[in-house]
Amino acid sequence: MNKTTNIAVILAGGSGQRFGTALPKQFLPLAGKTVIEHSIDAFEECAAIDEIAVVMNTDYLPQMQSIIDRNSWKKVRKLLPGGAERHFSTLSAINAYGDCSDINLIFHDAARPAVSQRIIEKTVTALQNHPAVAVAISATDTVFEVTDDGSFITAIPSRKRLRCAQTPQAFRIDIIRGAYRKALQDPDFTSTDDCGVLLKYCPEVPIFIVAGDTANQKLTYPEDTISLERHLSK
């Protein structure tokens, strides 16, 4: 029996405009390294990961290559161009592995530099029994469903059924490839999340949830650097 290859795909296609810095936030220095170096280190360290691909905004490919060159990573095998939107970066990775079938793709946001070994290992292990895996934590705040203009509350869903999504999100390659093939035939296709693509276009495929943790936060606002710096400096 052929061994399934577990490939971590580090998604770093953002331009940094929303964060308000000259460079994308994945290049921000944090606890002695750039954000993306912390993210790659986590997957490099995990024995369950066989290979790493980095998907980067095309404007910053040379800068990312220089980061790869100065590190001693053994698993980073591909540096791929990303697109203007999140799903283009996912597609870049899917296309890079052609028609391969014995592959799991483990997609992770570069802006989540504090992902733990437990989360990565649990995600990869879950893929042995499930075709798709998400990482999430329980919602702690009450969530309002509102009108289209955001002015009025229309419903308050029970928190028992709500989870806050994190990454990685992982898939057997044939599953996520098939979902995107269907999605690209939809003229109204939009997406910010790979699990959302699978859920919409292949609703028959169950998505298993691995418990995340609060430390696995996404660097979204400048103030997030405080808690991430504290955690990564431990």
Secondary structure, 3 states (H helix, E strand, C coil): CCCCEEEEEEEECCCCCCCCCCCCHHHCEECCEEHHHHHHHHHHHCCCCCEEEEEECHHHHHHHHHHHHHCCCCCEEEEEECCCCHHHHHHHHHHHCCCCCCEEEEEEECCCCCCCHHHHHHHHHHCCCCCEEEEEEECCCCCCEECCCCCCEEECCCHHHCEEEEEEEEEEHHHHHHHHHHHCCCCCCCCCCHHHHHHHHCCCCCCEEEECCCCCCCCCCCCHHHHHHHHHCC
